[in-house]
Amino acid sequence: MIKFDNVSFSYGDKMIINNLSFSIKDGENLLITGPSGCGKTTVGRLVSRLLMPDSGRITAPENISVVFQENRLINNIDVYKNITLPLEKSQLDTADILTQQFGFESIKHKSISELSGGMLRRVAILRAIAFGGDALLLDEPFNGIDSENISHIAKIIRREYNDRAKSIIIISHNKADAELFDAQILEI
């Protein structure tokens, strides 16, 4: 379960989140949307414990896999090493299967610098899915990815998370992403 109970957060004197409450059960999904600067990413950072609330209570799994707005890939290593760098040895089989499902077999030994923006984004998503975690946080996950690949990736994500009763939080300006994940919508 992921739950916010009257959570507030400020950057200095600027209130970003004020008494926010919501909850999703294990295996449910939530799309957080709203205008730029409203605090969507801050909510994600609070869920993943990168930030601590000023007040209120957050309940969330300890182990959350995150796809940040930035790809956060390492340029001087290849695609496969970027995917497997944060993984334990026991997770490598999953990474291999996902690499095939993403259609990355032919590019897995290419340098990150050789890839397009959409491909880089897909590598970042694949790495997070391979890492696993008890929940998944996706912050603007589909920027630069074509609609056919978005649909394919969403199916893989739902299989890896929802089919295992793990929740997904999507932060997006695009409310249509809620349909891909059968997600509740929280507008901030």
Phi, psi and omega in degrees: 000142172240126186217133170250128179237100179053050182275133175232148179209138178231149166258102184064235180272356184265112178287124180257312180239129183232107177053048180280131177227134172195164174207148171225141179281163176305132180089353176266162182235151181224131172258123176257124184224169179152174182292160177304137177083006184276349178113010181302309181294326177298319177300317178299318179293328175291316178302316185273007177065022172282339173231153176248141182291154173288323178205167182093182185228137177241129173247123180202156176300152178292322189253095181246129176272138188232136166250109181284168176299323177270148183292329179053050177257159181260118187294328187267016171232163186280176183303309185296321178293324175297321180291317189268350183308313182274004188268151169280161180304324181293345181265355186293325178298318177298317179300319179296316180296314180294324177301319177292315182295330177278354181074031185259007181304318184283346182243002189296340178256010175281152175289145177304324182294347180271355188262153175286169179300317179295322177293319178300319180297318180295324176297316179298319178294314180302316180302315181295319180294317180297324178298327178089240184095164181272353175202164181232132175246123181242113180257109184047059192289334192255014177301125177083004181253135181289158187299324179297315178291326177301312180299316180298314180296317180300321178296318178296314180300313181297321178296316184287333183249297185296322179294346178249020178058039176247143184271157178231131171246126180247127174255120186202148170281342186265104181296339178296338177299335179298323180294322180300329186246008184047051189259146167293156179244129173244114179261125180260000000 
